Amino acid sequence: MVRIIETNLSLNCDDKIIDHQSRVTEVESWSSYVVEIGSGESVSRGGSMPGFSLPRGVNIDHFDYDEHHLTCDFQYLDGMKIKHLAYLIKE
């Protein structure tokens, strides 16, 4: 298991940040997390800050990652945009 920091930035129609949330969560591996997010899979995780890796039924856009960063955008049906960021914690 590895730990990652996930951050979601809520953006308005002018791409101004209107809210943000971050959490530290554990995943099986960085590579499995990248595949999970890239395929749009929504996984529920527990811990001190439970929640889903992605909302269900969103379309992923601008997906990019390297050995310890991941970024993508998605949009809800009501038009709200989210920038999803993840960072692998190196221990």
Biotite code that builds the C-alpha atoms (Angstrom):
import biotite.structure as struc

atoms = struc.array([
    struc.Atom([0.000, 0.000, 0.000], chain_id="A", res_id=1, res_name="MET", atom_name="CA", element="C"),
    struc.Atom([1.085, 3.570, -0.724], chain_id="A", res_id=2, res_name="VAL", atom_name="CA", element="C"),
    struc.Atom([-0.305, 6.885, 0.464], chain_id="A", res_id=3, res_name="ARG", atom_name="CA", element="C"),
    struc.Atom([-1.373, 9.685, -1.844], chain_id="A", res_id=4, res_name="ILE", atom_name="CA", element="C"),
    struc.Atom([-2.727, 13.187, -1.412], chain_id="A", res_id=5, res_name="ILE", atom_name="CA", element="C"),
    struc.Atom([-5.871, 13.796, -3.471], chain_id="A", res_id=6, res_name="GLU", atom_name="CA", element="C"),
    struc.Atom([-7.071, 17.361, -4.075], chain_id="A", res_id=7, res_name="THR", atom_name="CA", element="C"),
    struc.Atom([-10.227, 18.443, -5.877], chain_id="A", res_id=8, res_name="ASN", atom_name="CA", element="C"),
    struc.Atom([-10.576, 22.052, -7.025], chain_id="A", res_id=9, res_name="LEU", atom_name="CA", element="C"),
    struc.Atom([-14.130, 23.177, -7.866], chain_id="A", res_id=10, res_name="SER", atom_name="CA", element="C"),
    struc.Atom([-14.123, 25.748, -10.677], chain_id="A", res_id=11, res_name="LEU", atom_name="CA", element="C"),
    struc.Atom([-16.801, 28.148, -11.869], chain_id="A", res_id=12, res_name="ASN", atom_name="CA", element="C"),
    struc.Atom([-17.491, 28.948, -15.545], chain_id="A", res_id=13, res_name="CYS", atom_name="CA", element="C"),
    struc.Atom([-14.528, 31.386, -15.568], chain_id="A", res_id=14, res_name="ASP", atom_name="CA", element="C"),
    struc.Atom([-12.203, 28.674, -14.170], chain_id="A", res_id=15, res_name="ASP", atom_name="CA", element="C"),
    struc.Atom([-11.963, 30.517, -10.854], chain_id="A", res_id=16, res_name="LYS", atom_name="CA", element="C"),
    struc.Atom([-11.502, 28.217, -7.832], chain_id="A", res_id=17, res_name="ILE", atom_name="CA", element="C"),
    struc.Atom([-14.663, 28.352, -5.724], chain_id="A", res_id=18, res_name="ILE", atom_name="CA", element="C"),
    struc.Atom([-13.934, 25.436, -3.367], chain_id="A", res_id=19, res_name="ASP", atom_name="CA", element="C"),
    struc.Atom([-11.237, 22.876, -2.650], chain_id="A", res_id=20, res_name="HIS", atom_name="CA", element="C"),
    struc.Atom([-10.856, 19.663, -0.688], chain_id="A", res_id=21, res_name="GLN", atom_name="CA", element="C"),
    struc.Atom([-7.827, 17.488, 0.031], chain_id="A", res_id=22, res_name="SER", atom_name="CA", element="C"),
    struc.Atom([-7.268, 14.193, 1.765], chain_id="A", res_id=23, res_name="ARG", atom_name="CA", element="C"),
    struc.Atom([-4.575, 11.591, 2.320], chain_id="A", res_id=24, res_name="VAL", atom_name="CA", element="C"),
    struc.Atom([-5.663, 8.087, 1.370], chain_id="A", res_id=25, res_name="THR", atom_name="CA", element="C"),
    struc.Atom([-4.096, 4.674, 0.784], chain_id="A", res_id=26, res_name="GLU", atom_name="CA", element="C"),
    struc.Atom([-4.136, 2.815, -2.525], chain_id="A", res_id=27, res_name="VAL", atom_name="CA", element="C"),
    struc.Atom([-2.742, -0.535, -3.624], chain_id="A", res_id=28, res_name="GLU", atom_name="CA", element="C"),
    struc.Atom([-0.048, 1.041, -5.814], chain_id="A", res_id=29, res_name="SER", atom_name="CA", element="C"),
    struc.Atom([0.574, 4.233, -7.761], chain_id="A", res_id=30, res_name="TRP", atom_name="CA", element="C"),
    struc.Atom([0.245, 2.396, -11.089], chain_id="A", res_id=31, res_name="SER", atom_name="CA", element="C"),
    struc.Atom([-3.113, 0.858, -10.128], chain_id="A", res_id=32, res_name="SER", atom_name="CA", element="C"),
    struc.Atom([-4.353, 4.301, -9.005], chain_id="A", res_id=33, res_name="TYR", atom_name="CA", element="C"),
    struc.Atom([-3.327, 5.845, -12.354], chain_id="A", res_id=34, res_name="VAL", atom_name="CA", element="C"),
    struc.Atom([-5.240, 3.103, -14.224], chain_id="A", res_id=35, res_name="VAL", atom_name="CA", element="C"),
    struc.Atom([-8.263, 3.557, -11.924], chain_id="A", res_id=36, res_name="GLU", atom_name="CA", element="C"),
    struc.Atom([-8.480, 7.309, -12.510], chain_id="A", res_id=37, res_name="ILE", atom_name="CA", element="C"),
    struc.Atom([-7.622, 7.086, -16.213], chain_id="A", res_id=38, res_name="GLY", atom_name="CA", element="C"),
    struc.Atom([-10.447, 4.617, -16.784], chain_id="A", res_id=39, res_name="SER", atom_name="CA", element="C"),
    struc.Atom([-12.912, 6.755, -14.800], chain_id="A", res_id=40, res_name="GLY", atom_name="CA", element="C"),
    struc.Atom([-13.418, 4.079, -12.154], chain_id="A", res_id=41, res_name="GLU", atom_name="CA", element="C"),
    struc.Atom([-15.023, 5.396, -8.957], chain_id="A", res_id=42, res_name="SER", atom_name="CA", element="C"),
    struc.Atom([-13.623, 3.587, -5.897], chain_id="A", res_id=43, res_name="VAL", atom_name="CA", element="C"),
    struc.Atom([-14.846, 4.133, -2.338], chain_id="A", res_id=44, res_name="SER", atom_name="CA", element="C"),
    struc.Atom([-12.083, 4.404, 0.243], chain_id="A", res_id=45, res_name="ARG", atom_name="CA", element="C"),
    struc.Atom([-12.416, 4.544, 4.029], chain_id="A", res_id=46, res_name="GLY", atom_name="CA", element="C"),
    struc.Atom([-10.051, 5.918, 6.625], chain_id="A", res_id=47, res_name="GLY", atom_name="CA", element="C"),
    struc.Atom([-10.240, 9.206, 8.476], chain_id="A", res_id=48, res_name="SER", atom_name="CA", element="C"),
    struc.Atom([-11.522, 11.008, 5.342], chain_id="A", res_id=49, res_name="MET", atom_name="CA", element="C"),
    struc.Atom([-13.744, 8.508, 3.483], chain_id="A", res_id=50, res_name="PRO", atom_name="CA", element="C"),
    struc.Atom([-15.001, 9.134, -0.023], chain_id="A", res_id=51, res_name="GLY", atom_name="CA", element="C"),
    struc.Atom([-14.808, 8.177, -3.681], chain_id="A", res_id=52, res_name="PHE", atom_name="CA", element="C"),
    struc.Atom([-11.725, 8.630, -5.854], chain_id="A", res_id=53, res_name="SER", atom_name="CA", element="C"),
    struc.Atom([-13.964, 10.174, -8.556], chain_id="A", res_id=54, res_name="LEU", atom_name="CA", element="C"),
    struc.Atom([-17.682, 10.906, -8.741], chain_id="A", res_id=55, res_name="PRO", atom_name="CA", element="C"),
    struc.Atom([-19.602, 8.285, -10.691], chain_id="A", res_id=56, res_name="ARG", atom_name="CA", element="C"),
    struc.Atom([-20.454, 8.934, -14.314], chain_id="A", res_id=57, res_name="GLY", atom_name="CA", element="C"),
    struc.Atom([-18.101, 11.839, -15.034], chain_id="A", res_id=58, res_name="VAL", atom_name="CA", element="C"),
    struc.Atom([-16.101, 12.272, -18.217], chain_id="A", res_id=59, res_name="ASN", atom_name="CA", element="C"),
    struc.Atom([-12.337, 12.578, -17.757], chain_id="A", res_id=60, res_name="ILE", atom_name="CA", element="C"),
    struc.Atom([-10.473, 15.236, -19.745], chain_id="A", res_id=61, res_name="ASP", atom_name="CA", element="C"),
    struc.Atom([-6.852, 16.464, -19.839], chain_id="A", res_id=62, res_name="HIS", atom_name="CA", element="C"),
    struc.Atom([-5.504, 13.341, -18.130], chain_id="A", res_id=63, res_name="PHE", atom_name="CA", element="C"),
    struc.Atom([-1.767, 13.500, -17.401], chain_id="A", res_id=64, res_name="ASP", atom_name="CA", element="C"),
    struc.Atom([0.585, 11.794, -14.944], chain_id="A", res_id=65, res_name="TYR", atom_name="CA", element="C"),
    struc.Atom([4.199, 11.010, -14.155], chain_id="A", res_id=66, res_name="ASP", atom_name="CA", element="C"),
    struc.Atom([5.930, 8.939, -11.467], chain_id="A", res_id=67, res_name="GLU", atom_name="CA", element="C"),
    struc.Atom([4.344, 10.884, -8.605], chain_id="A", res_id=68, res_name="HIS", atom_name="CA", element="C"),
    struc.Atom([1.867, 13.476, -10.002], chain_id="A", res_id=69, res_name="HIS", atom_name="CA", element="C"),
    struc.Atom([-1.546, 13.020, -11.603], chain_id="A", res_id=70, res_name="LEU", atom_name="CA", element="C"),
    struc.Atom([-3.930, 15.654, -12.914], chain_id="A", res_id=71, res_name="THR", atom_name="CA", element="C"),
    struc.Atom([-7.206, 15.494, -14.796], chain_id="A", res_id=72, res_name="CYS", atom_name="CA", element="C"),
    struc.Atom([-10.384, 17.487, -15.264], chain_id="A", res_id=73, res_name="ASP", atom_name="CA", element="C"),
    struc.Atom([-13.965, 16.312, -15.144], chain_id="A", res_id=74, res_name="PHE", atom_name="CA", element="C"),
    struc.Atom([-17.368, 17.892, -15.359], chain_id="A", res_id=75, res_name="GLN", atom_name="CA", element="C"),
    struc.Atom([-20.684, 17.150, -13.669], chain_id="A", res_id=76, res_name="TYR", atom_name="CA", element="C"),
    struc.Atom([-23.887, 17.065, -15.725], chain_id="A", res_id=77, res_name="LEU", atom_name="CA", element="C"),
    struc.Atom([-24.883, 20.445, -14.215], chain_id="A", res_id=78, res_name="ASP", atom_name="CA", element="C"),
    struc.Atom([-21.728, 22.004, -15.711], chain_id="A", res_id=79, res_name="GLY", atom_name="CA", element="C"),
    struc.Atom([-19.586, 22.307, -12.563], chain_id="A", res_id=80, res_name="MET", atom_name="CA", element="C"),
    struc.Atom([-15.943, 21.627, -13.390], chain_id="A", res_id=81, res_name="LYS", atom_name="CA", element="C"),
    struc.Atom([-13.458, 19.881, -11.116], chain_id="A", res_id=82, res_name="ILE", atom_name="CA", element="C"),
    struc.Atom([-9.671, 19.673, -11.392], chain_id="A", res_id=83, res_name="LYS", atom_name="CA", element="C"),
    struc.Atom([-8.484, 16.460, -9.708], chain_id="A", res_id=84, res_name="HIS", atom_name="CA", element="C"),
    struc.Atom([-4.873, 16.375, -8.506], chain_id="A", res_id=85, res_name="LEU", atom_name="CA", element="C"),
    struc.Atom([-3.002, 13.529, -6.850], chain_id="A", res_id=86, res_name="ALA", atom_name="CA", element="C"),
    struc.Atom([0.486, 13.283, -5.422], chain_id="A", res_id=87, res_name="TYR", atom_name="CA", element="C"),
    struc.Atom([2.307, 10.100, -4.395], chain_id="A", res_id=88, res_name="LEU", atom_name="CA", element="C"),
    struc.Atom([3.817, 10.500, -0.919], chain_id="A", res_id=89, res_name="ILE", atom_name="CA", element="C"),
    struc.Atom([7.386, 9.180, -1.034], chain_id="A", res_id=90, res_name="LYS", atom_name="CA", element="C"),
    struc.Atom([8.322, 7.607, 2.291], chain_id="A", res_id=91, res_name="GLU", atom_name="CA", element="C"),
])
